[in-house]
């Protein structure tokens, strides 16, 4: 099979290697599309190593067709069209996935576009709906609203009946957020999200991938018993905060990563996503927003697109 190889101080390139074989509880997927995500850039820089036993190859999500199943796999069959969350290995023509992290490709979405679903949908579900405990009628603030995570969070929260504010970096991305259902898009370069959200009554839940100076501003706009969920820190992993405001409002700040969770935990999240989010997708309420696609041998250009910050939605590698 072909896969993308990364190393220090060299561009991503194709290598031809032996096709892997699935273990007892694994499936082998012939990859149609692979999502490109910011953690891939961080791993490439040597700052986010894969979990023990995971492939060194980049790629945390794929769509495709099951080619082979392990001896103890009961649910899946050869020929099934699926999407899967991976600990690594997606930038290839074949990928191994644990059976519990696989879901049927949703109806109404092309198999290539479906590659943009697993990482974002699992992440939003685990953080906004589980850790953040968003309820219908509450207010969610999404930072990075035009990102893959952000566009997914807006749609899922609106399908659930929440009010949504979203920050983005230019007028076009703000317009995209509002087209996807955000009640108010905020251009963080020209507007103060703290002032806007506070005047609108505050937020119950904040999904933050910025960190740094945003942390105190998030605290300032929270309603009583609000929840702030951290999933990245593009502006830095440290912040100075006023703990008195945190205490008086009874605010919870939490954070998580998805990749290192156990197979059992990912299977639990997958089951909830299938039961709750897949109906929204098949009803047209949630869809992957695709910025661009690149053939597998142009993975370097795909990374450049993501690194530039000019993208809106997901960047996909097409493996076939």
BELMO-V324974 format. One line per field, one symbol per residue. phi: phi as a letter, one per 40 degrees, with the letter a starting at -180 (. if undefined). psi: psi as a letter, one per 30 degrees, with the letter a starting at -180 (. if undefined). burial: # if it has 9 or more other ideal C-beta (glycine too) atoms within 8 Angstrom, else .. A space follows every 50 residues. Layout:
# BELMO-V324974
phi = ???
psi = ???
burial = ???
This chain:
# BELMO-V324974
phi = .cacbbacfaccacbbbcccbccdbbbbbcccbbcbbddccccdcgbacc cdgccccchbaabibccabccbcbcbbdgccabacbcigccacbacbcdc cbbcdccgbccccccccdcccdccccccccccfdbdgcbbbbcgcccdcc cccdccccccgccbbacacaccccccdccchccacbcccbbbcccccccc hgbcbbbbbbgfccccccdcbccdgcbbbcbaacbhcbacbccccdcccf cbbbaabbccccdccccccdcccccbcdcccccgcbaccbcabbcdcbdc ccccccccgccbgcbbcccc
psi = lklkkllkhklklklklkklkkaegllkkjkelkkklefeeeeefggill lkflkfkljfkllakkelklegkeellkfkkllkklflgfilfkkkkkef gklkkkkfkleeeffgeeeeeeeeeeeeedefhklkflkkkjkhfgleee eeeeeeeeffglkkkkklfleeeeeeeeeffkfjkkjfffljeeeeeefg flkekkjkgeabffeeeeefgklkglkkkkflifgkglkkljfeeeeefh kkklllleeflleeeeeeeeeeeeeeeeeeeffgfklkjjelkkleghee eeeeeeefgfljakkkkjf.
burial = #####......#.#.......#..#############.######.....# #..#..##########.###..#..#...##################### ######..#.######################.#...############# ##########.#.#####....######.###.#####..#.##.###.# .###########.##########.#########.....#.#...##..#. #.##.#.##...#..##.##.###.###.###...#.#######.#.### .##.##....#########.
